[in-house]
């Protein structure tokens, strides 16, 4: 089975000092870096997704800012595809699906940011398009959310989305288990 790694939005605006800091970005990036090293070692396809927001009211991932840069821990190397998106779903109005089809990829390993938006959207779209999805729980992260004046901690948000994707849309696992799966 041809497997590709898809790293979603691991960009500077999500890290300390960025315009939209998330929880535990360094840990998630370290696990994404571990998966990236494994895919490079095995010479398997790698796709980096980079979000640039074009809406007038966007507050981060703004065009021509340092915040849109892919974080140095997972910087693309020559030959690794970088696909720019403008919405949460990495497949929507991008060449991601066509690129993966051209490489005869049928299984995706996904990691990145934010668990509750772009990871959720991308995993569900991948499933709908017929891909088998392995989601790296520890290579993803998110932020606190507020609902009805209640703060929902980032860990609760993340865990809830991992639980909702597990089984129906993806096999959710940790990066340490990836070595046995690819």
C-alpha positions in Angstrom: 0.0 0.0 0.0 1.5 3.4 -1.0 1.4 5.6 2.0 2.0 9.4 2.1 2.7 11.7 5.1 0.5 14.9 5.1 1.6 17.6 7.5 -1.1 20.2 7.9 -0.4 23.9 8.8 2.7 23.4 11.1 3.3 27.1 10.6 5.0 29.8 12.7 1.8 31.7 13.6 0.8 28.8 15.8 4.0 28.9 17.9 5.1 31.1 20.8 5.1 34.7 19.6 2.9 33.9 16.6 -0.5 35.6 15.9 -2.5 32.5 17.1 -0.5 30.5 19.6 -1.7 27.0 20.3 -1.1 24.6 23.2 1.9 22.2 23.2 3.1 23.2 19.8 6.7 22.2 20.5 5.7 18.7 21.5 3.4 18.3 18.5 6.1 19.6 16.2 8.7 17.2 17.7 6.4 14.2 16.9 5.7 15.5 13.4 9.4 15.8 12.9 9.8 12.2 14.1 7.2 11.1 11.5 8.8 13.2 8.8 12.2 11.6 9.5 10.7 8.1 9.2 9.1 9.0 5.9 12.3 10.5 4.6 14.3 7.4 5.7 11.8 5.1 3.9 11.7 7.4 0.9 7.9 7.6 1.1 5.8 10.6 -0.3 5.6 13.7 1.8 3.2 16.6 1.4 3.3 19.8 3.4 0.1 21.9 3.6 0.5 25.6 4.1 -2.5 27.8 4.9 -2.6 31.4 3.8 -5.9 33.1 4.7 -7.3 35.6 2.3 -10.4 36.8 4.1 -10.4 40.5 5.0 -11.1 39.7 8.7 -8.3 37.1 9.0 -6.0 37.7 12.0 -3.3 35.1 11.3 -1.7 33.3 8.3 -1.8 36.6 6.5 -0.1 36.8 3.1 3.4 38.0 3.0 4.0 37.6 6.8 6.5 35.5 8.6 3.7 33.6 10.3 2.8 31.7 7.2 6.2 30.0 7.0 6.3 26.3 7.7 8.1 25.8 11.1 11.8 25.0 10.8 11.3 21.7 12.7 9.4 20.3 9.7 10.8 22.4 6.8 10.2 20.9 3.4 13.2 19.5 1.6 13.8 19.4 -2.2 11.3 17.1 -3.8 8.7 17.4 -1.0 5.4 18.9 -2.3 4.1 22.0 -0.6 0.4 22.7 -1.3 -1.1 26.1 -0.4 -4.7 26.1 0.9 -7.1 28.9 1.9 -9.7 27.0 3.8 -9.6 24.4 6.7 -10.0 21.4 4.3 -6.6 20.6 2.7 -8.4 19.0 -0.3 -10.8 21.9 -1.0 -9.8 23.8 -4.2 -6.2 22.4 -4.0 -4.3 19.9 -6.1 -3.8 17.6 -3.0 -6.1 14.8 -4.2 -4.7 14.9 -7.8 -1.2 14.9 -6.5 -1.8 11.9 -4.3 -3.6 10.0 -7.1 -0.7 10.6 -9.4 1.5 8.8 -6.9 -1.0 6.0 -6.4 -1.3 6.8 -2.7 -4.2 5.1 -1.0 -3.2 5.6 2.7 -2.4 8.9 4.5 -0.6 9.5 7.7 -1.8 12.9 8.9 -0.5 15.3 11.6 -0.6 19.0 12.2 -2.6 21.9 13.5 -5.4 22.7 14.6 -7.1 19.4 15.7 -10.6 20.9 15.9 -10.6 22.7 12.5 -8.0 21.8 9.8 -7.2 18.3 11.0 -10.8 17.4 11.5 -11.8 18.8 8.0 -8.9 17.2 6.2 -9.3 13.8 7.8 -13.0 13.7 7.1 -12.4 14.8 3.5 -9.7 12.2 3.0 -12.1 9.5 4.3 -14.8 10.7 1.9 -12.3 10.5 -1.0 -11.6 6.9 -0.1 -8.2 7.1 1.6 -7.3 5.0 4.6 -6.2 7.5 7.3 -3.8 7.1 10.1 -4.0 10.2 12.4 -1.1 10.9 14.7 -2.7 12.1 17.9 0.6 13.3 19.4 1.6 15.2 16.2 -1.5 17.4 16.4 -2.6 20.1 18.8 -5.1 22.9 19.2 -6.1 25.7 21.6 -8.6 26.5 24.3 -12.1 27.2 23.1 -14.9 29.2 24.7 -18.5 28.0 24.6 -21.3 29.6 26.6 -18.8 31.6 28.7 -17.0 28.3 29.6 -13.4 27.8 28.7 -12.9 24.3 27.2 -9.2 23.4 27.7 -7.1 22.6 24.6 -6.5 19.0 25.9 -10.2 18.4 26.2 -10.9 19.9 22.7 -8.0 17.8 21.2 -9.1 14.6 22.9 -12.7 15.1 21.9 -11.8 15.4 18.2 -9.4 12.5 18.3 -12.2 10.4 19.9 -14.7 11.5 17.3 -12.4 10.7 14.3 -11.3 7.3 15.7 -12.8 4.3 14.0 -15.2 5.9 11.5 -12.8 8.3 9.8 -9.3 7.3 10.9 -7.1 5.0 12.9 -5.8 7.4 15.6 -2.5 6.4 17.1 0.7 7.9 18.4 3.9 8.5 16.4 5.8 5.8 18.3 3.4 3.2 16.8 4.0 4.4 13.3 7.2 2.4 12.8 5.1 -0.8 12.9 2.5 0.5 10.5 4.4 1.7 7.4 
